[in-house]
């Protein structure tokens, strides 16, 4: 192929003349094989690079979200176990469901203290507005109620658990 401006020989499909630098775009076939258009940028190259950047950013964002969700979920794994558990006397109702029935503003938090694992539940009793705090102690894959306080005063664990699960708190 020859440059239409200076007559110098050009490589087939070249848009610019290596001799004079003139744009010979109209000498190039408009077939999709070359991927060229009037602006001098190859469509395939431009789109390909743009897509690669978008794809890379998307992958990074997705990985970041997965990591954040995993960290949050696994850092509170003990709380999920307690929420889904139940006392032996009430096998058909979870702690989460029983406490939702009698309390509002429920919060669950896993924590460690002196090498032991705990879950702390806090909520406000619907019937009287008292603050309820339950501490569960985790040992291996089991847990037990360590203490229950109502408005800062320690209460009887057995009767309070019965009241929670019967809906009479």
N, C-alpha and C positions, 0 to 999 in steps of 0.2 A: 504494500500500500504506500502511496506517496502523499506527502503534505500538499494540500491544495494551495498553500501560500508560497512556499519556497521550493517545492518539488523534491525535497530530500526524502529518501526512503525511510519509512516508519515500520515498526513491527505491526503485524496484523492485530487489529483491535485496539491499538494505542490511540488515546484521545488527544494527547498533546505531542507536538513535533519535538524530537530531541534536538533539532537544529535551531529552529526559530521560536519554539515554545507556543506556537499558535494552537488554538483550540480547533481540532478537526472532528468535532462531535458528529457533524452531519455526514462524515465519511464512514462512520462506524455503523454497522448494521443495528437496527433497532430491535433485534430479536432479544429474547429474554436470556440468551446465553451470555451476553456481555454484561447485562445488568446495568448499563449506563443510562443516564438521562441528562437533560440539558444543563443541570447545575454542576456537572463534572464529578459528582460523587457517585460511586457505585451503590446502587440501592441495596444489593445483598450485603455488602460490607457494612454499610451504615446501619441497616436494620439488625444485622447479626450482632454487631457490637452493642447496640442499644439493648437488644434482648438479653445478651449475656450479662450486662450490668443489672438489668432489672431482675433477672433470674438469680444472680448472686445476692442481691439485696433481699430478695424474697426468701431465699434459703437461709440467710443469716437471721432475718427476722423470725422465721418459723423456728429455727433452732433456739434462738433466744427465748421465745415464748415457751417452748417445751422445757427448757432448763428452769425457767422461773416457776412454771407450774409444778415441776417435779420437786424443786427445792421447797416450795410452800407446802405441797401435799405431804412429802415425806417428813418434813420437820414437824408436822402436826399429825403424824400417823397414829400416835397413841390416842389422840382425841377422837379420831375417826373410829378406832376400835371401841372405845368406851361408848360413844354415841350409839353405835350399832349393837352394843351388848345389852344384857338385861340381868336382873337378879334371878336366882334359881326359882323363886316363888312366882315370878311373872315372866314366863318364857315367851309369851306372845306380844309383849310390848317392849320396845327398846327404850333406853334411857332418854334418847333424844325425843321420842314421841311423848313419853310420859311427862317430861319437863316442859315440852311445848304446850301441853294441855293446862299446866298449872302456873307457868311463868311466862313473862315477856322479857324482851331485851336480853335474850340468852347469848352467852359468850363461852366458848370453849378454848382452852389454851393448854398446850403441852409444855412441860418444862422439866429440867433436871435440877436436883438439889442434893448435894453430898453424895453423888454417884447414883442416887435413886431417881426413877422416872415417875412423874406425876402428871395428872390432868386436872385442871381447875375449871369448874363450871361456876359461872355467876349468872344470876337472873333476878328479876323482880317478881315476887309472888303476885298473881293477878288479884287474889281475894283481899289482901290486906296491904299491898305495896311494900312489904318487907323485902330486904335484900337477902337472897339465898346464895350461899356459897358451899359447894361440895368439892372436896378434894378426894380424887381417886388415886390410889397407889398402884403402879404397874409393876408386875413381877413376871418376867418371861412373857408369855402370851396371855396371862390372866391379869385381872385387876380386882381391887376391892375398894370399898368406901373407907377412906381414912378418917374423914371428919365431915360434919355438916354444921354450918353456922347459919342462923337466921337473925338478921339485923345485928350481927357481931357476937351473938351469944351461941355457944355450942349447944346443940340439941341432940336428943337421943337418935342414933342412926337408924335403928330398927323401926321405931314408930314413924319417923319422918319418911323413910323409904316407903313404908306401907301407905302413908298419906299421899305421897307423890304418885304412886302407881294406882291408887284408888281414885285419884282426882280430888281428894279432900284437903289438900294443903291450903 
